[in-house]
């Protein structure tokens, strides 16, 4: 099992790019994916809004990842 990351351990820019890369490999693009600049102390990543078909593909990719 992967090590759980604590919020203070992870740079939100790095997390955003890692997520963008993983989503791209799964054939998923979240156009609004970005670092939330409005709350830098919290280290938030903004996922944004997606179409329903993209949400379904994202759900399926997560399910497939859980089977490993």
N, C-alpha and C positions, 0 to 999 in steps of 0.2 A: 504494500500500500504506500502511496506517495506521502511524503511528510507534509503535514498541515503547515501552511505558512501563516505567520502572525502579520497583522496589518503593518506594524512598524518595520518588519523585515523586508518588505517588498516595495520597490520603486513603482509607482503607478504607471509611469511611462514604459518601463520594461514589461510590466504585466499587460499593458494594452497591446504592445507589439507581439508578445508571446501569444496572446489570445487571438490577435488578428492573423498571425501565421497559422495557428492551429485551425482556425475557422476556414482559412483559405485552402488548407490541405483537405478539408472536408467539403470543399465546394460552396462555402457559405461566406457571404460578404455582408457585414453590418456597416453601412455607410456612415452612421453616426457614432461609431466606436471611437472614443477619445478619452483623454484624461479630463476629469472634472476640475477645471481651473478655479471654480468658485469656492472650493473647500480644500485647499492644499494640505492643511493639517490632517485631514481625514484620509488622504490618499485614495480617493474614490475614482473608479473607472466608470465612465458613462457608456452604457450599452446602446442607448437610443431606441427608437421605434423601428419595427420591421413589419413587412407584409406577413400575412397569415401563412403563406406558403413557405416563407423563410423560417418562421417560427417552427413549423412542422419539421423542416429539414434539420434545424438545430436540435429539436427534441430527439429526432431519430439518431443523429450523430452522437448525442449524449448517451442514449440507450445502448448503442453499439459499443461505445467506449466502456460501458459498465460490464460488458460480457467478457472482457479480457481477464 
